[in-house]
Amino acid sequence: MGVTKFTDLTEEEFSQYVNKFKFSQKSGHSKNIFKTSLDLSLPHKIDWSERGAVTNVKDQGHCGSSWAFSATGTMEGQAALQLKQHLFLSEQNLIDCVTEEYGGNGCNGGDIIGAYLYVDYYGIDSEDNYNYHGHQYNCQQKNAVFYVAGYEEVERDEHSLQQATAKVGPISVGIDATNKLQNYISGIFIDDTCSNQTNHAVLVVGYGSEGGLDYWIVKNSWGVNWGEQGYFRLIRNSNACGIATMGSYPLVNL
């Protein structure tokens, strides 16, 4: 723990900054569930950022758009792993165009599953064609470079999340981003005070162990000058901060 760019925020200000992630109305009611198996031969560690399935760390700025970054992160992962396409997808496209019908409310929060449903129907533009501004504007989508073909949710336990991460790739999740996370610098983050009430969307890109502690590797959207070059490691096997509560990823047509 130490001084970060968020340290001067009060607990209330930081809560307002991160508390923009919405539960999907469809979450938990979907028949599209990742099928776990009894296979225990999972790799001891995996990091998709080292395997070309994770794009560069981005910064959401003062916009409550973590949902959009988490959604594009898992879409980019599936594009790389399933389609062999290295895409940089536009969060601004989702912020501007995902309407309330899909659970979107721009910089005031959004729904990852709603983002999948939008991209299933309309597609999503590239980052180059639809740059990030960190404010909501009128929808200006012109060229869709990627579509999804539905989505799957992950059962709400960490073994299922581990299997999905190992077998599928980067997984979109929600966490309780407590005020302690605003002062995180490096190491394995442990906060016994955080709850399972998720308020911030992030991307699980892998897992591992160090010094007898198992951890998740999590990509955040607070820029490279926060945490471990924009990532943090969260203690694993205790559903810390609700990380296994809302795992999901998109499906693609091969």
C-alpha positions in Angstrom: 0.0 0.0 0.0 1.1 3.6 -0.6 0.4 6.9 -2.2 -1.4 6.7 -5.6 -3.2 9.0 -7.8 -6.4 8.2 -5.8 -5.0 8.7 -2.3 -6.3 12.3 -2.0 -9.9 11.2 -2.7 -12.2 10.7 0.3 -13.8 7.3 0.8 -17.1 8.8 -0.5 -15.4 10.3 -3.6 -13.7 7.1 -4.4 -16.9 5.2 -3.9 -18.7 7.5 -6.4 -15.8 7.0 -8.9 -16.0 3.2 -8.9 -19.7 2.5 -8.0 -20.9 2.6 -11.6 -21.1 -1.1 -12.4 -24.6 -2.5 -12.8 -25.9 -6.0 -12.3 -27.5 -7.4 -15.4 -31.2 -8.1 -15.2 -30.4 -11.3 -17.1 -27.4 -12.3 -14.9 -28.1 -15.5 -13.0 -31.1 -16.3 -15.2 -29.2 -17.3 -18.2 -29.1 -20.8 -19.6 -25.8 -20.0 -21.2 -23.5 -21.4 -18.5 -19.8 -22.3 -18.9 -19.7 -26.1 -18.3 -17.2 -27.0 -15.7 -15.7 -30.5 -15.6 -14.1 -32.7 -13.0 -10.8 -32.3 -14.9 -8.3 -31.3 -12.2 -5.3 -31.1 -14.6 -5.4 -27.3 -14.9 -2.2 -25.4 -15.3 -0.7 -24.2 -12.0 -0.4 -20.7 -13.5 -1.5 -18.9 -16.6 -1.2 -15.3 -17.8 -3.0 -14.5 -21.0 -1.3 -11.1 -21.1 1.9 -13.0 -22.0 0.1 -15.0 -24.7 -1.1 -12.2 -26.9 -4.7 -12.3 -25.8 -4.7 -9.0 -23.8 -4.3 -5.5 -25.2 -2.6 -2.6 -23.5 -3.9 -1.2 -20.2 -6.3 1.8 -20.7 -7.5 4.6 -18.4 -11.2 5.2 -18.0 -10.5 8.7 -16.5 -13.3 10.2 -14.5 -16.0 8.4 -16.4 -17.8 5.5 -14.7 -17.1 3.2 -17.6 -15.3 0.2 -16.1 -18.1 -2.0 -17.5 -17.1 -1.0 -21.1 -13.4 -1.7 -20.5 -14.1 -5.1 -19.0 -16.5 -6.0 -21.9 -14.0 -4.9 -24.6 -11.2 -6.7 -22.7 -12.9 -10.1 -22.9 -14.1 -9.5 -26.5 -10.5 -8.7 -27.5 -9.4 -11.9 -25.8 -11.8 -14.0 -27.7 -11.0 -12.3 -31.0 -7.3 -13.1 -30.4 -7.8 -16.7 -29.2 -10.6 -17.8 -31.4 -10.3 -15.7 -34.5 -6.6 -15.0 -34.5 -7.4 -11.3 -34.8 -5.6 -8.8 -32.7 -8.2 -6.1 -32.3 -8.4 -2.9 -30.2 -12.1 -2.3 -29.6 -13.8 0.9 -28.7 -15.1 1.5 -25.2 -16.4 4.9 -26.4 -18.6 3.1 -28.8 -20.3 1.2 -25.9 -20.5 4.3 -23.7 -22.3 6.3 -26.5 -24.4 3.6 -28.1 -25.4 1.0 -25.5 -28.8 2.4 -24.5 -30.9 1.8 -21.4 -32.6 -1.0 -23.2 -29.3 -2.9 -22.9 -28.5 -1.6 -19.4 -26.2 1.1 -20.6 -26.0 4.6 -19.0 -22.8 5.9 -20.3 -20.4 7.3 -17.7 -23.0 6.5 -15.0 -22.6 2.8 -15.3 -23.5 -0.1 -17.5 -24.1 -3.8 -17.8 -21.5 -6.1 -19.3 -24.1 -8.7 -20.5 -26.1 -5.8 -22.1 -22.9 -4.8 -23.9 -22.6 -8.4 -25.3 -26.2 -8.3 -26.5 -25.6 -4.9 -28.1 -22.5 -6.1 -29.9 -24.3 -9.3 -31.0 -26.8 -7.2 -32.8 -24.9 -4.0 -33.9 -21.2 -5.0 -33.6 -18.5 -2.8 -32.3 -16.0 -0.4 -33.9 -12.3 -0.3 -33.4 -10.5 2.0 -31.0 -8.8 3.8 -33.9 -12.1 4.6 -35.6 -13.9 5.5 -32.4 -11.5 7.2 -29.9 -12.1 7.3 -26.2 -13.0 10.7 -24.7 -14.3 9.7 -21.3 -17.6 11.5 -21.7 -20.9 10.3 -23.2 -21.9 11.7 -26.6 -24.4 10.8 -29.3 -23.8 7.4 -30.9 -21.5 7.7 -33.9 -20.8 4.1 -34.7 -20.1 3.6 -38.4 -18.0 0.5 -39.0 -18.4 -2.7 -37.0 -15.1 -4.7 -36.9 -16.3 -7.4 -34.5 -19.5 -9.2 -33.5 -20.3 -11.7 -30.8 -22.6 -14.7 -31.0 -24.1 -14.7 -27.5 -22.3 -15.1 -24.2 -21.8 -17.5 -21.4 -21.7 -16.9 -17.6 -19.5 -18.6 -15.2 -20.8 -20.5 -12.2 -20.4 -18.4 -9.1 -17.4 -20.2 -7.5 -13.7 -19.8 -8.0 -13.0 -23.3 -9.3 -15.4 -22.6 -12.2 -13.7 -19.2 -12.7 -10.3 -20.9 -12.7 -11.4 -23.4 -15.3 -12.9 -20.8 -17.5 -9.8 -18.6 -17.3 -7.6 -21.6 -18.2 -9.8 -23.0 -21.0 -11.5 -19.9 -22.4 -9.2 -16.9 -21.8 -9.7 -13.5 -20.2 -13.0 -13.4 -18.2 -15.0 -10.3 -17.4 -15.8 -10.0 -13.6 -17.1 -7.6 -11.1 -15.5 -6.8 -7.7 -16.1 -4.7 -4.6 -13.5 -2.0 -5.2 -13.1 -0.9 -1.6 -11.3 2.3 -0.6 -8.3 0.2 0.3 -7.8 -0.6 -3.4 -7.2 3.1 -4.1 -3.9 2.9 -2.2 -2.7 -0.4 -3.8 0.8 -0.3 -5.3 1.9 -3.9 -5.7 1.8 -7.4 -4.3 -1.1 -9.7 -3.5 -4.1 -7.6 -2.4 -5.9 -8.9 0.7 -8.8 -7.0 2.2 -11.0 -8.8 4.7 -13.4 -5.9 4.8 -14.6 -6.0 1.2 -17.9 -7.7 0.4 -19.5 -9.6 -2.5 -21.4 -6.6 -3.6 -19.7 -5.8 -6.8 -19.3 -2.1 -7.9 -16.4 -2.2 -10.3 -15.8 -4.2 -13.5 -12.4 -5.7 -14.3 -10.8 -8.5 -16.3 -9.3 -11.7 -15.0 -6.4 -12.5 -17.3 -4.8 -15.3 -15.3 -3.8 -16.8 -11.9 -0.7 -18.0 -10.1 0.9 -18.5 -6.7 3.6 -16.8 -4.7 5.0 -17.5 -1.2 2.2 -20.0 -0.5 -0.6 -17.6 -1.6 -2.8 -18.2 -4.6 -3.8 -15.1 -6.5 -5.8 -13.9 -9.5 -4.1 -11.6 -12.1 -6.5 -8.8 -12.8 -6.4 -6.1 -15.5 -7.8 -2.8 -14.3 -8.8 0.3 -16.3 -7.0 3.0 -14.2 -4.0 3.5 -16.4 -0.5 2.0 -16.3 0.6 4.4 -13.5 -1.6 2.5 -11.0 -0.8 -0.8 -9.4 1.5 -3.2 -11.2 1.6 -1.4 -14.5 -2.2 -1.2 -14.4 -2.7 -4.7 -13.0 -3.2 -6.1 -9.5 -3.1 -9.5 -7.9 -6.0 -10.5 -5.7 -5.9 -13.3 -3.2 -7.5 -16.4 -4.6 -9.7 -19.2 -3.1 -11.8 -17.1 -0.8 -14.0 -15.3 -3.3 -12.2 -12.1 -2.2 -14.2 -8.9 -3.0 -16.8 -11.1 -4.9 -14.6 -11.8 -7.8 -16.4 -15.0 -8.7 -19.9 -13.4 -8.4 -20.3 -12.3 -12.0 -17.9 -14.0 -14.4 -18.8 -13.9 -18.1 -17.4 -13.9 -21.6 -18.7 -13.6 -25.2 -19.0 -16.3 -27.8 -17.8 -15.9 -31.3 -18.7 -17.6 -34.6 -15.7 -19.4 -35.9 
